[in-house]
Amino acid sequence: MSANRRWWWPTLTLMGLLWWLSSRPDPIGLPLPHPLDWIAHFFSYAALGFCASRASGSWATGWLIASWFGAFDEVHQAFVPGREAGIGDWWFDLLGSGLGSWLATRSRREVLSPD
């Protein structure tokens, strides 16, 4: 898979949105009860891993970008009043970004093949 520079815009936009959401003391709308918050982490970081892998052209690079951003964001949340950082949240960031990165680097033929 080759890198596609156009995917950096969605990657950076998604990073900005995740950062903005985690900077808020109160979640937008109703807070998600546990374990729905982990599901939100999983799918958010799956999208980030997908975009970062498409942008970089590498499963490993996309996964590293998304997973390190997740770790950095968890540390950031520790300093936001009303928010807390959690290793459990980061584990779901890791799992989601891994799946998203893997899906991004599968060839189109593999995705469309009925086998």
Order of alpha helices (4+ residues) and beta strands (2+ residues): alpha-alpha-alpha-alpha-alpha
